[in-house]
């Protein structure tokens, strides 16, 4: 009897979450389907029932990590005060939030970047996820410009690309355990750079600051 769609979705998420940790610890090439199955509380055939290949598992793992990232930001900024707070949370969450989950996400991204060099399928996944991230940053920037908090002369898409690229570079050092690039330091560098690019002061809006007025004009 085929599993119910809802149960199938939940099971796929469990496997993807287990794969994220396994890939982060063992590396994509060394991790076995059996390792993922053990973490997910199922069997290797049970994993392969939901995912035909390890590449599909890798895609699902990083996509889940990305969805968790956005959900985490939404949970913290459930009712965003202004676009500037939204942007700060997006930048802060790149290196903070759940320490283990954030580190696993970036280690898995290292696997994605490496495979994207030669694997077209992984390359497409990388492109789609990066476009989503840059579009999210650009939306926050445009919202802040409409609200008068960011310099209107700044090109939102260009600044988003600059911040996303800086984040990726810092994330490599963070994932490799560079003692000079902690999650907190990574977030700090990103926020300071955003201030310089957008001619604004964001330090007061770091996590823990008192909420301001309700947002206006934030659009994706």
N, C-alpha and C positions, 0 to 999 in steps of 0.2 A: 504494500500500500504506500503510495507516495506521501511524503510529509506535507502538512498544510503549508501554504505560502508564507504565513506569518512565522511559523516555526523555522522554515527554511531560511528566511531573512535573519532571524535571530542567530541561527546556527552559523551562518556565513560570517556574521559580525564577530561571533566568539572565535572562530577560526582566524579571521583577519587580525583580531586583537592579539591572539596568541602568536601569530606569525610575526607581528611587529616586534614583539619582545625577542623572539627567537632569532630573527634576522639581525636585529641590533646587536645581539650578544655573539652570534656565531658567524655572521656574514652570509650573504645570499648564496654563495657557491658552496659553503660548508654545511649550511643548515639542511637537514633532511625533513622530508614530509613527516616521518615518524616523530621527529622532535616537535614539530608543530602540533601534530595529533596529540602527543602526550600532554602538552601544555593546554590544549583545548579540551581535554578529557574525552577524546574520541580515538578512532583508529585511523591508520593511513588510508584505507579504503574510504573511510568516512569523510576524510578531507578531500579526497579525489572525487567523491560524489558531487561536491560543491564546486570544486576548482579542478580544471583539467590539467593545468600545468603550474609549475612554480612561478612562472611569469605572471599568471593570473593572480596567484596568491600575493605576490609582491605588489601588484597594482592595487589589490583590495586593501592590503595593509597600509600603504601610504595614503590612499584615498580616505580610509577610515581615520587615520591620524589627522589629516587635513580637516575632515568634518568635525572631529573632536575639538580641534583648535578653534574653528569658527564658533562652535557651540559654546566653548569656554568663554570666548570674548562676549558672545551674546548674553551669557548668563551673568557676567560681571557688569555689562552695560545693557541691562535688560531694557531700560528706558534711557538711552543716551542723553546726557545733559546737552552737549553740543558736539559738533563734528570734531572739534579739537580733542575732546575726551575720548571719542571713538578712535581717533588716530593713535593717541597715546596708548590705549589699551591694545590695539593691534600690534604696535611695536613692542610693548612690554611683554606681551604673551609669547613672543618669539623666543624668549629666553627664560621666562618664568612660568608660572602656573604649576602644574604637576611636574616636579623635577625629573622623575623617572620617565614619565610619558613624553616630556619635551625632548629629553636626550635621546630616547628611542626613536622619536620622529626624525631628528636630524641625522642620526646614524643610518636610518633607513634611506633618507634622502641621499646620503653619500653613495649608497648602493644604486639608487635610481640614476644619479648623475653619471656614474661609471658605466652602467649598462646602456644608458641613452647614447653614448658615443657610437655604439655599433648595432644596437638593437632598435629597429624602427618602431616596434610596438611600445617599448619603454620610452622611446623618444617622444612619441605622441602623448603618452601619459604625462611626461614631464612638461611638455608644452602647454597642455590643457590646464594643469594645476598652477603653473607659473602665471599663465594669463589670468586665471581666476584671482590670484593673489594681487597682481598688479592692478587689476580692475577694482578690487576692493579698496586698495590704498588710494587709488585715483579718486574713487567716489567719496572717500572721507575728506580728501584734500579739496575737491570741488565744493563739498558741503561747507567746509571751513571758509572757503573764499566767499561763498554766498552770504555767510553769516558775518563777514568782516573780520575774521580772526587770522586769516592767512593772506599773504601778499597776492593780490590779484594778477600781478605780472608773472607769477610763477606758472610754468606749464605743468599741469597736474599729472599728465601721463609721464612726462620726463622725470619729475620728482619721484613719482611712484617707481619708475624703473631704477633710479639711483638708490632709493631706499631698499628696494627688493634685492638689488645686486650687492649692496653693502651687507645686508642681512645674510645673504648666502655665504659671503666671504667670512663673516664672523662666525657663522654657524659651523663652518668647516673646522675652525680652530676650537670652537666650543665642543663639538663632537669628538675631536681628537684629544680632548682633555687638557688643552693649553691652560696652565694656571693663571695666565694673564687675561683670559677671556672666559669669565664666568657668565652664567645666565644674566645676572644682575648687571655686570659690566656691559654685556652685549646690548641689553635694553637701554642702558644709559647712553651709549655711543649713538644708537639709532635715534633716540629722542633729541639729543644735542644736534645731530646732523639735520634732523627735520626742522629744528628751530632755525638753523642757519639757512636752509634752502627756502623756508617759507616766511622768514623774517617775523618770527613770533616767539613767545615765551610759553613753553609747555611744561616746564619743571614743576609748576604748582599743580599740574593735573596728573602727576604720577599717582599710582594706586594708593588709596588711603586719603586722598584729598577730599575736601567737602564738595558734594555735588553742586553744580550751578543750575542755570535755568534749563528748561526743556529745549530740545533741538528743533531746528527749523530747516527744512530744505535738504535733508540728507537723502540722497537717492543713489541706488545702484546703477 
